């Protein structure tokens, strides 16, 4: 359990090296940073600079090659896969550029899925679903499949899914990359609202207008933060 003044995420001298065809590729080269409760951080930088890799380490999707990542006080590389998976399910929400909604499920079924995985009882699932669909403005689209939605609607459905289990940390990887400018502004306002209600957000983006919404703005180049 994390104490009130402790960071949600603590990264210390983290590196991440991949091997491709016998060649070592350094995606991260010694990153140190913290994410505190209710903070809103944006990370900008060119493609291939390590932004998404850093986000994956923050969420426990990937582990550092060297260094340490603490997520809610837990050293991620010391946790079992099951414990780490449960930590992500219950306390971290993910938003991706390409939505990753399950195409055979309706909007409401996609949003319900994390709650089912978490074992939330039926009445509470129903109440939470209604709240979320209203929150993102998709109550009227609840029985539509992803393929019947616009890009902005798909992203709002993905945001509702990310918020399903009331996460303390929301990680967003290029959330406006597949939508037009006006829709991107709507997504930005929604993220501000979510942050204003106490959820810490780390946002990776190429969009300077979106990055400007954050209270802390960082830049990544060649696997290092500035």
matplotlib code that plots the C-alpha trace (Angstrom):
import matplotlib.pyplot as plt

x = [0.0, 1.4, 1.4, -0.2, 3.1, 4.9, 5.1, 2.9, 5.8, 9.5, 12.0, 15.7, 18.4, 16.3, 17.6, 15.9, 17.9, 16.4, 18.2, 17.4, 19.3, 22.2, 22.3, 21.7, 19.3, 19.2, 15.6, 16.2, 19.6, 19.3, 16.0, 15.2, 11.8, 8.7, 5.0, 3.1, -0.6, -2.9, 0.0, -0.4, 2.9, 3.3, 6.3, 7.1, 10.0, 10.7, 9.6, 12.0, 13.2, 11.9, 8.6, 6.4, 9.0, 9.1, 5.3, 5.4, 7.9, 5.6, 2.7, 4.5, 3.9, 7.7, 10.6, 13.8, 17.1, 18.9, 17.8, 14.5, 10.8, 8.5, 4.8, 2.7, 5.7, 6.3, 9.5, 8.1, 10.8, 10.4, 6.7, 5.2, 3.4, 0.1, 0.7, 1.9, -1.1, -3.5, -1.8, -2.3, -5.9, -6.9, -4.8, -3.5, -5.5, -4.1, -5.2, -3.6, -3.4, -5.3, -7.9, -7.6, -11.3, -12.4, -14.2, -16.8, -17.9, -20.3, -19.2, -20.7, -19.2, -15.7, -16.2, -17.5, -14.6, -12.1, -14.8, -15.6, -11.9, -11.7, -14.7, -16.9, -20.4, -23.2, -25.0, -21.8, -20.8, -24.1, -23.9, -20.3, -21.1, -23.9, -21.6, -18.8, -21.0, -22.5, -19.1, -17.7, -20.9, -21.6, -24.8, -26.6, -23.9, -23.7, -24.9, -22.8, -19.7, -16.4, -16.6, -19.8, -18.1, -16.1, -12.5, -13.3, -16.1, -13.8, -11.2, -13.9, -15.0, -11.3, -11.1, -14.2, -12.7, -9.4, -11.4, -13.5, -11.8, -11.2, -7.4, -5.1, -2.8, -3.7, -1.1, -2.0, 0.1, -0.7, -4.4, -5.2, -3.0, -5.9, -8.5, -9.0, -7.9, -11.4, -11.8, -8.3, -9.2, -12.3, -10.1, -7.7, -10.5, -11.7, -8.1, -8.0, -11.3, -10.1, -6.9, -9.0, -10.8, -7.6, -6.2, -2.5, -1.9, 1.3, 0.7, 3.0, 2.2, 3.5, 0.7, 2.0, -1.5, -2.2, 1.2, 0.6, -2.4, 0.0, 1.3, 4.8, 6.2, 9.2, 11.0, 12.7, 15.6, 17.8, 16.4, 17.0, 14.6, 15.1]
y = [0.0, 3.4, 6.3, 9.6, 11.5, 8.7, 8.7, 6.3, 5.5, 5.7, 5.0, 4.8, 4.6, 2.4, 1.1, -1.1, -2.9, -5.0, -7.4, -7.6, -9.9, -9.9, -6.2, -4.5, -1.6, 0.8, 2.1, 3.7, 4.7, 5.5, 7.2, 8.5, 10.1, 10.0, 10.3, 11.6, 11.4, 13.6, 14.7, 15.3, 14.7, 14.9, 13.3, 14.6, 13.6, 12.1, 8.6, 6.0, 8.1, 5.6, 7.3, 4.2, 2.0, 4.2, 4.1, 0.3, 0.2, 2.6, 0.3, -2.9, -4.1, -4.4, -4.7, -2.7, -4.4, -2.6, -0.2, -0.2, 0.6, 0.9, 0.9, 1.7, 0.9, -2.5, -3.3, -4.6, -7.1, -8.8, -9.4, -12.6, -12.2, -12.8, -10.2, -7.7, -8.4, -7.8, -4.6, -3.4, -4.5, -2.8, 0.4, 1.3, 2.3, 2.2, 4.3, 3.5, 5.3, 2.6, 2.0, -1.9, -2.4, -6.0, -5.7, -8.5, -6.8, -3.8, -0.6, -1.7, -5.1, -3.7, -1.4, -4.2, -6.5, -5.2, -5.2, -8.8, -9.7, -7.9, -9.9, -6.9, -7.9, -7.6, -4.6, -2.6, -3.4, -2.1, 1.1, 1.7, 1.1, 3.6, 6.2, 5.7, 5.7, 9.0, 10.4, 9.9, 10.7, 7.3, 6.1, 6.3, 4.1, 1.4, -1.4, -0.4, -2.4, -0.5, -0.7, 1.4, 4.2, 7.2, 7.4, 9.9, 7.6, 4.6, 6.6, 7.7, 4.0, 3.1, 5.8, 4.5, 1.0, 2.3, 3.9, 0.9, -0.2, 3.3, 3.4, 5.7, 6.0, 6.5, 6.0, 7.4, 6.6, 9.0, 9.1, 11.6, 10.1, 8.6, 11.4, 14.9, 18.1, 19.0, 15.5, 15.6, 18.8, 17.0, 14.1, 16.6, 18.2, 14.8, 14.0, 17.3, 16.4, 12.9, 14.4, 17.1, 14.2, 12.9, 10.4, 10.8, 10.9, 10.3, 11.2, 10.4, 12.7, 14.4, 17.0, 20.2, 21.5, 18.3, 18.3, 21.9, 20.7, 18.9, 20.5, 18.9, 18.7, 16.5, 15.7, 12.4, 12.0, 9.0, 7.2, 10.0, 12.5, 16.3]
z = [0.0, -1.0, 1.5, 0.7, 0.0, -1.8, -5.6, -7.5, -9.8, -9.0, -11.8, -10.9, -13.6, -15.7, -19.0, -21.6, -24.2, -27.0, -29.2, -32.9, -35.3, -32.9, -32.5, -29.1, -29.3, -26.3, -26.0, -22.6, -21.4, -17.6, -16.9, -13.4, -12.7, -10.5, -10.9, -8.0, -7.1, -9.1, -11.3, -15.1, -17.1, -20.8, -22.6, -26.1, -28.5, -31.9, -32.9, -31.6, -28.7, -26.1, -25.0, -25.4, -23.8, -20.8, -20.6, -20.7, -17.8, -15.8, -16.2, -15.5, -19.1, -19.6, -17.1, -17.1, -18.3, -15.4, -12.8, -10.9, -11.4, -8.4, -9.1, -6.0, -3.9, -5.5, -7.4, -10.6, -11.5, -8.1, -8.6, -10.1, -13.4, -11.7, -9.0, -11.6, -13.8, -10.9, -10.1, -13.6, -13.7, -10.5, -10.4, -13.8, -16.9, -20.4, -23.5, -26.9, -30.2, -32.1, -29.4, -29.2, -28.6, -29.2, -32.6, -31.8, -28.6, -28.3, -26.5, -23.3, -23.5, -24.0, -21.0, -18.8, -19.6, -17.1, -14.4, -15.1, -14.9, -11.6, -10.2, -9.6, -8.6, -11.2, -9.6, -9.1, -12.7, -14.0, -12.0, -13.0, -16.7, -16.6, -15.0, -17.5, -20.6, -19.4, -18.5, -22.0, -23.8, -25.3, -23.6, -27.0, -28.6, -26.0, -28.2, -31.3, -32.4, -32.7, -36.5, -36.3, -34.4, -35.4, -34.4, -31.6, -30.3, -30.3, -28.3, -25.8, -25.4, -24.8, -22.2, -20.5, -20.5, -19.0, -16.2, -15.5, -12.3, -10.9, -11.6, -9.7, -12.8, -16.4, -19.1, -22.5, -25.6, -28.5, -27.6, -30.4, -33.1, -35.0, -34.7, -36.2, -34.5, -33.1, -31.7, -30.3, -28.4, -27.0, -25.8, -24.2, -22.3, -21.1, -19.9, -18.0, -16.3, -15.4, -13.9, -12.0, -10.3, -8.8, -11.4, -12.2, -16.0, -18.0, -21.6, -24.6, -27.5, -30.7, -30.3, -28.8, -27.9, -26.0, -24.3, -23.2, -21.0, -18.6, -15.5, -16.1, -19.6, -20.4, -23.6, -24.5, -27.0, -27.6, -24.6, -22.1, -20.5, -20.3]

ax = plt.figure().add_subplot(projection="3d")
ax.plot(x, y, z, "-o")
ax.set_aspect("equal")
plt.show()
